[in-house]
Amino acid sequence: MLTQGIIGFSTADLADDVRAGLSKERQKELPSKYFYDDVGSALFEVISLLPEYGLTRADERLLREHAKAIAARVPSPVAVAELGSGNAQKTRWILEAFSRRQPTTYYPIEISRSALASAKLHLQNIDSISIVGFEKEYLDGLLAVAARRPVGHHILVLFLGSTIGNFDRAAGEEFLRLLRRILGPGDSLLLGADLEKPVPQLIQAYDDPLGVTAAFNLNLLARINHDLNANFDLDHFEHVVRFDHDERRIEMHLRSIQPQTVAIPKAGITVTFRENETIWTESSHKYQLEELAPMAARAGFRCDAQWVDTEWPFAESLLIAQ
Ligand code: AVI
């Protein structure tokens, strides 16, 4: 295995996003992409092990069971780019399937430096795989991959783990459209999406009895304290999970349990919270299998094949750029 260094990243956007999100009049918000600092990435790995949160295991099961079939549908030679690789544990199956065919370059694209490092560690013993990590946002990273595409190579983009669900539905579709614009006809996208399931099961998955997801959520405030010199008191906020039936999504919030004022010097703001006011930190949309192919078609992809986990309803869809 050959690895190259990490390429460029700036944290300057955090202050802008915190200022914009916490200055909102009606509903304060923080973008969920900032969950994944070192502590947040480690907590997410623990979430993936929780019995209540079956999503990551379903994703991995599908990839393990169908890696060969997926690889067989993707033309050679191929460069594999993964948006939000995390520790890339589940990517191993796909990469092994490709590496049996020919030497392949894998481009993990991640805003978490520690996740990139652990992806490299997990995959270092696969023969015939070169790894070039990009510490970048998804689209910037994919543009960088496309710019390096060797002549005649296809690109397979992996967008796994139902990260699409963390976008609003319309924004998710628009994101697929933006990916399609970077790709060429015949390139592929493997999209993992969590499917609808009973609400009590979903609530448990995002509000586990051990409190790991609560810690994951609260860590966002700890991160802002650390990175922007803020003075959030974590004991004065609590993790709240709701299901919105109209939008078919889980929402995570942080509820202020008392009136309070928080200074965030590096964002240049002081924020006041009313008792019970919440900061909306994440949405996790759930999909119906039947809506994925039409959504992909509207974004410029043909759905070539789908694989569904029966234990925890979750779908991998192999989409081909038209
Ligand atoms: C990364 N993403 C798909 C996870 C999800 O289920 O929305 C993040 C997560 N949030 C709480 N638990 C897991």
Boltz pocket constraint, residues with backbone or C-beta under 6 A from the ligand:
constraints:
  - pocket:
      binder: B
      contacts: [[A, 47], [A, 55], [A, 161], [A, 162], [A, 163], [A, 164], [A, 165], [A, 166], [A, 205], [A, 206], [A, 213], [A, 282], [A, 283], [A, 284]]
      max_distance: 6.0
